[in-house]
Amino acid sequence: MRIRSIVLGALCALVVAAPAAAQKLTPVRFALDWRFEGPAAPFFVAIDKGYYKAEGLNVSIDPGAGSVEGINRVASGAYEVGFADINSLIKYRDEPRNNPVKAVMMVYDAPAFAIITLKKTGIAKPKDLEGKVLGAPAPDGAYAQWPIFVRANKIDAGKVKIENVGFPVREPMLAQGKVDAITGFWFSSFMNLRAQNVPASEIVVLMMRDYGLDLYGNAIIANPDFMRFNGKELAGFVRATIRGVQETIRDPDGAIDSVMKRNPIAKRDVELERLKLSIERNFVTPYVRQNGFGGVDTKRLERSIDQIGIAFSYSNKPKAADIFTGQYLPPREQRMVK
């Protein structure tokens, strides 16, 4: 009788344990490019709405210190996936000894790179930067495009004084008149200047995409081992992320709550506006409306690789296929703007 009870107990334990085993999730570490601000909402929405969990994933997200940093974090294997500047990835892949990290989902179809200034400086077009002081953090993704911007707009770079400034003081220095212009992601700098009591009507944004830069922006990048051994999980991550983007665009007011839960010192109205600005000019473009989220135009990516070569001396120039793969994307009909 005792043996029978033990057997029955063991069977009951197996029955109880079976659902738990079925719910076992694969941990995925995700390196963000920056702080927990409005434009990061889609990733947090994907967590809070259970989109990642539905794909069998337990996703953890860490903040970053710039759109370039994530490449090394993912290449090292410390993170399976990251959110980083694809143009910096192109330069990184020029070195054949580097781990072959690839982009697997385009997020900012239009890059957020910009020169930001104030009306009182008199800077209304790129050539007006001559004779001025440009504040630029050395690791800034926008500043990394400065040489291309110079060439595309025939700026005499020798007439522009570059001052290396830290991220925290970049916008305050512009507001205080200590520099004449800054480089940055436009939606972050715009809102940071507003926080410095600069009226929106006084802020001038020169989007690099509008001034000759045929580049993409930030993308989801993946560690090559994760791509090789966890392709199903990576496809699930991309699918869930796209759902997060779609839901954020459908309801940005609701999506911003997912950011505020993780950044309680942020101001809700500021982060909501920052999110809406990024949706309007970076997430959703005419190309995205026609083709859906996540993919790239291969010819445009090839042109961007060529354009980067204007200011960067390639030793082993990568091809578009070395930089981006669409194999983890869901079908087009699942990626459309809703």
C-alpha positions in Angstrom: 0.0 0.0 0.0 2.8 2.4 0.9 4.6 1.6 -2.4 1.3 2.4 -4.3 1.0 5.7 -2.5 4.6 6.6 -3.4 4.0 5.8 -7.0 0.7 7.8 -7.1 2.5 10.7 -5.4 5.3 10.6 -8.0 2.8 10.5 -10.8 0.9 13.5 -9.4 4.2 15.4 -9.0 4.9 14.7 -12.7 1.5 15.9 -13.7 2.0 19.2 -11.8 5.5 19.6 -13.1 4.6 19.1 -16.7 2.9 22.5 -17.2 5.8 24.2 -15.5 8.3 22.5 -17.8 6.2 23.5 -20.8 6.4 27.1 -19.6 10.2 27.2 -19.4 11.3 30.3 -21.1 14.6 31.0 -22.9 16.5 33.9 -21.4 17.4 36.7 -23.8 19.5 39.6 -22.8 18.8 42.8 -24.8 21.2 45.8 -24.8 19.4 49.0 -25.4 21.2 52.0 -27.1 20.2 54.6 -24.5 18.2 55.3 -21.4 14.7 54.1 -20.8 13.0 56.9 -22.7 9.9 57.2 -25.0 11.3 55.7 -28.2 12.2 52.4 -26.3 8.5 51.9 -25.6 8.0 49.1 -28.1 10.4 46.8 -26.4 8.8 47.3 -23.0 5.3 46.9 -24.5 6.4 43.5 -25.9 7.3 42.5 -22.4 4.2 43.9 -20.7 1.8 42.6 -23.3 3.4 39.1 -23.1 4.5 39.1 -26.7 8.0 37.8 -25.9 6.6 35.3 -23.4 4.3 34.0 -26.1 7.4 33.2 -28.1 8.9 31.3 -25.2 11.3 34.1 -24.3 12.2 35.8 -21.0 13.6 39.1 -22.2 15.6 41.4 -19.9 16.6 44.9 -21.1 19.5 46.9 -19.9 20.1 50.6 -20.8 23.0 51.8 -22.9 25.3 54.7 -23.2 25.1 55.4 -27.0 24.0 53.8 -30.3 27.6 52.4 -30.9 28.2 50.7 -27.6 25.7 47.9 -28.2 27.8 46.4 -31.0 30.6 45.4 -28.7 28.2 44.2 -26.0 26.5 41.9 -28.5 29.7 40.8 -30.2 31.2 39.8 -26.9 28.3 37.5 -26.1 27.3 39.4 -23.0 24.0 40.1 -24.8 22.2 38.0 -27.4 20.6 41.0 -29.1 21.0 44.7 -29.1 19.7 48.0 -30.5 22.5 49.8 -32.3 23.5 52.0 -35.2 23.7 50.0 -38.4 26.3 52.5 -39.9 28.6 51.8 -37.0 28.1 48.1 -37.6 29.2 48.5 -41.2 32.5 50.0 -40.0 32.8 47.3 -37.4 32.4 44.6 -40.0 35.2 46.0 -42.1 37.6 44.2 -39.7 37.4 40.5 -40.6 38.6 39.5 -37.2 35.6 41.0 -35.5 32.7 38.7 -34.6 30.3 38.7 -37.5 27.4 40.4 -35.8 24.5 41.2 -38.2 21.3 43.3 -38.1 18.2 41.2 -38.2 15.5 43.9 -38.1 15.5 47.5 -39.1 13.8 49.8 -36.6 14.7 53.4 -37.6 14.1 53.3 -41.3 15.0 57.0 -41.2 18.0 57.7 -38.9 17.5 60.1 -36.1 20.9 61.7 -36.8 20.7 65.5 -36.8 22.4 68.8 -36.2 20.4 70.7 -33.6 20.7 74.5 -33.1 18.7 77.6 -32.1 17.3 80.3 -34.4 19.4 83.0 -32.6 22.6 81.3 -34.0 21.6 82.1 -37.6 22.3 78.5 -38.6 19.5 77.5 -41.1 21.4 75.3 -43.4 24.6 73.1 -43.3 27.0 75.7 -44.7 26.0 78.1 -41.9 27.9 75.9 -39.5 31.2 77.4 -40.8 32.6 79.8 -38.3 30.6 78.1 -35.5 31.3 75.8 -32.5 29.7 72.3 -32.8 29.3 70.4 -29.5 29.6 66.7 -30.1 30.0 63.7 -27.7 32.8 61.5 -29.1 30.7 58.2 -29.0 27.6 59.8 -30.4 26.1 58.0 -33.4 25.1 61.2 -35.1 28.6 62.7 -34.7 30.0 59.6 -36.4 28.3 60.7 -39.6 29.8 64.2 -39.4 32.5 63.6 -42.1 29.8 62.3 -44.5 27.6 65.3 -43.7 30.5 67.6 -44.4 31.3 66.1 -47.7 27.6 65.9 -48.9 27.1 69.6 -48.1 30.5 70.9 -49.1 31.2 72.3 -45.7 34.7 73.6 -45.0 35.3 71.4 -41.9 38.4 73.5 -41.0 36.0 76.4 -40.3 34.0 74.5 -37.8 35.3 74.1 -34.3 34.4 70.7 -32.8 34.1 70.7 -29.0 33.9 67.2 -27.3 31.1 67.5 -24.8 29.5 64.9 -22.6 26.0 63.6 -23.2 24.5 65.1 -20.0 25.8 68.7 -20.8 25.2 68.7 -24.5 21.8 70.4 -24.6 22.4 72.6 -21.6 25.6 74.0 -23.3 23.5 74.8 -26.5 20.8 76.4 -24.4 23.4 78.5 -22.5 25.1 79.6 -25.8 28.4 77.8 -25.0 28.2 76.0 -28.3 26.3 77.1 -31.4 25.0 73.6 -32.5 25.1 70.0 -31.4 24.9 66.6 -32.9 22.4 64.1 -31.6 19.3 62.0 -32.1 16.9 64.7 -32.9 14.0 63.6 -30.8 16.1 63.3 -27.7 17.9 66.7 -28.1 14.6 68.4 -29.0 12.9 67.3 -25.8 16.1 67.9 -23.7 16.1 71.5 -25.0 12.5 71.8 -24.1 13.4 70.7 -20.6 15.9 73.6 -20.6 13.0 76.0 -21.1 13.9 76.5 -24.8 10.6 77.2 -26.8 9.9 74.7 -29.5 9.7 77.6 -32.0 13.3 78.5 -31.3 14.7 75.0 -32.0 16.1 74.3 -35.5 16.6 70.7 -36.5 18.7 69.8 -39.6 17.9 66.1 -40.3 21.0 64.5 -41.9 18.7 62.3 -44.0 17.3 65.5 -45.5 20.8 66.8 -46.4 22.4 64.1 -48.5 22.8 61.1 -46.1 21.3 58.0 -47.6 21.7 56.0 -44.4 19.6 53.8 -42.2 19.4 54.2 -38.5 19.2 51.9 -35.5 18.5 48.2 -36.0 18.2 45.1 -33.9 21.5 43.3 -34.1 22.2 39.7 -33.0 25.2 37.7 -31.8 26.3 35.2 -34.4 26.2 32.2 -32.0 22.6 33.1 -31.1 21.7 33.3 -34.8 23.3 30.0 -35.4 22.0 27.9 -32.5 18.8 29.8 -31.6 17.3 30.7 -34.9 13.8 29.9 -33.8 14.2 32.0 -30.6 15.6 34.9 -32.6 12.7 34.8 -35.1 10.4 34.8 -32.1 12.1 37.8 -30.7 11.8 39.7 -34.0 8.2 38.8 -34.4 7.3 39.9 -30.8 9.3 43.1 -31.2 7.3 44.0 -34.4 4.1 43.4 -32.5 5.4 45.8 -29.8 6.1 48.4 -32.5 2.7 48.0 -34.0 0.9 48.2 -30.7 3.0 51.3 -29.7 2.0 53.1 -32.9 -1.6 52.1 -32.4 -1.7 53.4 -28.8 1.3 55.6 -27.9 -0.5 56.9 -24.8 -0.9 53.4 -23.4 2.6 52.4 -24.5 4.3 55.1 -22.6 3.1 53.6 -19.4 5.5 50.7 -20.0 8.4 53.2 -20.0 7.2 55.1 -16.9 7.1 51.8 -14.9 10.8 51.5 -15.5 11.8 55.1 -15.3 9.7 56.7 -12.6 11.7 59.9 -12.5 10.9 60.7 -16.1 8.1 63.1 -17.0 5.3 61.3 -18.8 4.3 64.2 -21.1 8.0 64.6 -22.2 8.5 60.9 -22.9 5.2 60.7 -24.7 6.0 63.6 -27.0 9.5 62.1 -27.6 7.9 58.8 -28.6 5.4 60.5 -30.9 8.2 62.5 -32.6 10.2 59.3 -33.2 7.2 57.5 -34.6 6.4 60.3 -37.0 9.9 60.7 -38.5 11.9 57.5 -37.8 9.7 54.5 -37.2 7.1 55.1 -39.9 8.3 56.3 -43.3 6.7 56.0 -46.8 8.9 52.8 -47.3 7.6 51.3 -44.1 4.0 52.1 -44.9 4.4 50.3 -48.2 6.6 47.4 -47.2 6.1 46.9 -43.4 8.5 47.1 -40.5 11.8 45.4 -40.2 13.2 45.0 -43.7 15.6 47.0 -45.8 16.0 48.0 -49.4 19.2 46.2 -50.4 20.1 48.8 -53.0 19.7 51.6 -50.5 21.8 49.6 -47.9 24.5 49.2 -50.6 24.4 52.9 -51.3 24.8 53.7 -47.6 27.9 51.4 -47.5 29.4 53.3 -50.4 28.6 56.6 -48.8 30.2 55.6 -45.5 33.3 54.9 -47.6 33.5 58.6 -48.4 34.9 59.3 -45.0 35.9 55.8 -43.8 38.8 53.9 -45.5 37.7 50.4 -46.0 40.2 47.6 -45.8 37.7 44.8 -46.3 34.5 46.6 -47.5 31.5 44.6 -46.4 28.5 43.7 -48.6 24.9 44.3 -47.8 24.5 40.6 -47.0 27.3 40.9 -44.4 25.4 43.5 -42.6 21.7 42.6 -42.7 19.7 39.4 -43.0 15.9 39.2 -43.4 15.7 35.5 -42.7 14.3 36.0 -39.2 11.5 38.4 -40.3 7.9 37.2 -40.4 5.9 37.5 -43.6 5.2 41.0 -45.0 1.5 40.9 -44.1 2.4 40.5 -40.4 4.8 43.5 -40.5 2.5 46.2 -41.9 1.6 49.4 -40.1 -1.7 48.9 -38.3 
